[in-house]
Amino acid sequence: MQELGVGDDFKLKNGFLLDKEEKKYSPFSYPAYGSNETDKNLPFSNALYDLQDKLNTAYKTKVRSEYYGAALVAVANAKQIRSDIQFTVSIAMTLLIIILMLFYRKLALPFILFLPTLVGALLSIAFLCIIRDKISAISLGIGSVLLGVTLDYALHILTHIRNGNGAESLYKEVAPSILMSSLTTASAFLCLLFLESQALQGLGIFAAVSVLGASVFALLFIPQVYSAKKSG
């Protein structure tokens, strides 16, 4: 590196890379897995940061260690995406449950409305596990957006029933429009399959299966549960 003239702020001494004052030592590590293998690099990242904390705590002002690399950045990004997904989905669900409770003034109805969304999400995750080896966090991140989309189907069905209409009227008047809406929405998401990005392809499959699964389950589940609850 010195012969190539890369920089004058370091020097090689006995095979070690040091700064000019010989106060900073820069070792290099080559992980066994690529930077995109975040699940496999997670133990390696945790071990490095544990070692860093021990060194910085034990020697304080005498020694200070820092780490940087593509694998560590990828692991940190994956952790941040995971926490952001949990945060956004939890906020969306909490706000929607509160709004539905205030509107309908019943505690059980919001959970009945959310069950088709939950079933659709679980169905899509199971489907992705069958056809893919990995599930991208980006695919799961769309869950906060799909909450509103799939919840609309359950709201349409519940509103139709609350107006005094029976199951026969529901399947004749409301079911075709709900199924057509879910099919068009799923088709739009499935267009992502034409892209080369594996993450976006997974996103399209996850969203399409979630929407279709939630709409069909809502049509089958809500009329039975709500009509039974109403008659009781």
N, C-alpha and C positions, 0 to 999 in steps of 0.2 A: 504493500500500500504506500510505503514511503517512496519507493522507486517510481510509482505512477504519479506521485505528486498530488494525492487526493486532498491532503491538508497538512498544516504545520502545527496543529494543536495537539498532536499525539506522537508517540514514538513506540517502537517495539524494543523490548528489553527481555532477554531470556525467554522469548516466545510469548510474552505477555504484552497486551495493549494498554499503555499508560498515557496519561497526559504529560505535559512538559515538566510539571512540578512533581510528577510521580506520586500524586495524591489520589488520583482516580484510576481505578482498574476496571476495564470493560471486558468481562467474559461473554462468550456467546454460547447459546444452547440451541440445539436443533431438535425440535419436538418430533416424536415418532409419527404424529398424525398431522394432516393439513390444517390450515387455519379455519376451514369451514367445518371441521369435526369438533364442534363446540362441546358436545356432550362428553366426548372422550378427552378433550383438553381441559375440562373443568377440574378434575383432580390435580392435574399438573399446575394449573393456575392457582388453586387453593394452597397447594404445597409451597409454591413460590412466595405467595403473599404471607403465609405463616412464617416462613423463614425470614422474610423482610421485617415483619413485626418483631421477631425475636432478636434480630441483629440490631435494629434501631433502638429497641428497649434495653438490651443488655449493654451496648456500648455508647448509646446516646450521642454525645458530641464527637466522640472519637471516630465512629464509623456510621455511615448512612448509606443504605442501599436503595436502589430504584430498579424497576423492571419495565421493559417496553418490548412490544413485538406484535406481529399480526395475530398470533394465536390468542394472546392476552386481550387484545382489542376486540376480537370476535367474541370471546367469552363474556367480556364486559357488556358488549352490545346485546348479546342474547339475554343476559340477566336484566338489562334495562327494558328490553322489549317485553319480557315476561312480566315484570312488575307493572309496566304501563298497561298491558292487556288486563291484568287483574284489577288495576285501579279504575280504568275506564268502564269495564264491564260492570264492576260493582256499583259505581256511581250511576250508570244508566239504569240498572235493575232497581236500585234503591229509589231513584226519582220516579220511575214508572210505577212501582208498587205503591208509593205514597200518593201519586196522582190518582191511580185507579181506586185506591181505598177511599179517598176523599170524594170521588165522583160517584161510585156505586154504594158507598157507606156499608160495605160488607168486607170482612177480613178474608174470606175464602175465595172470592171471585178473582182477585189478582193472581193467586197461585194457580187457579184453573186456567186462566188465560196464558200464563207463562209456561205451562206444562208442554203444549205443542212445540214451543220454541226450544225447550230443553230436549225434547225427544228428537227434533230435527237436528240439533247440534250433535247429540250423541250418535245418531245414525250416520251423519256425515263423517264424524271422526272414525267410527268403525269401518266405514267404506274406504276411507283413506288408508287405514291400517292394513286393509286387505290388498289394495292395489299399489301402495307405495311403501318403501322402507322407512321413510322419514316424513314427518309432518312439520311444515314450516310454521314458525311463530306468526308470520305474516298472515297465513291462512286463518289461524285462530283469532288474530286481531280483528278480523272483520266481524266477529261475534257481536260487538257493541252496535254495529250498523244493522246487522240482521235482526237484532232485538225489535227494532221498530218495524221492519218489513214484515216479519212473521207474526208479530203481535197484531197487526192490522187484520189478518185473516180471522183470528180468534175474536176480535172485537166485532167484525161484521156478523159473524155467526151468532154471537151472544146478543147483539142488538136486535137481530131478526127474531130470535126466540123471545126476548123480553117484550117485543111488540105483540105477542100473543100468537105467533105463527108456529105451526107444528113442524115436525121433522119432514113430512112429505113436501110441504111448501118450501122448506129450507133447501132440500136437494133439487127441487125444480127451479127455483128462482135465484138462489145464492151460490150453490155449489158450482155450476158451470163458470160463472164469472171468477170465482176464487181459483178454480183449477186453471183457467186460462191465464189469469194474472200470474200465478206461480210458474206456469210453463214459460211465459214470455220473460219473466225475471230470470229464471234458471237458464234459458237460452242465451240471454245477454251475458250472464256470468260464464257460461261454457265457451263463449268466444275467446276467453283467455287461453284456452287450450291450443290455439293457433300460435301463441307466443313461444319463444324458446326458453323463457325463464321457468324453472321448475317450481319456484315459489309462487309465481302468478298462476301457473297451471293448477297447483294445489288449492290456491285461493278460489279459482273458478269451480273446481269440483266440490269443495267444502260448501260454498255458498249455494250452488245449484241443488245439491242433495239436501241441505238444510231447509231451503225454501219449499221444495217439493214435499219433503217428509213432514214439515210442520203443517202445511196446508191440508194434506190428506189426513193426518192424525187429528187436526182440529175438527174436520168435518165428521169424523167418526166418534171422537171422544166427547166434545163439548155438548152436543145435543143429548147424549145419554146422561152425563153427569149433572148438567144444569137442569134438565127437565125433571130428573129424579129428585134433585135438591128442592126444586120449586114446588113439586107436588107434596114433599114432606113438610 
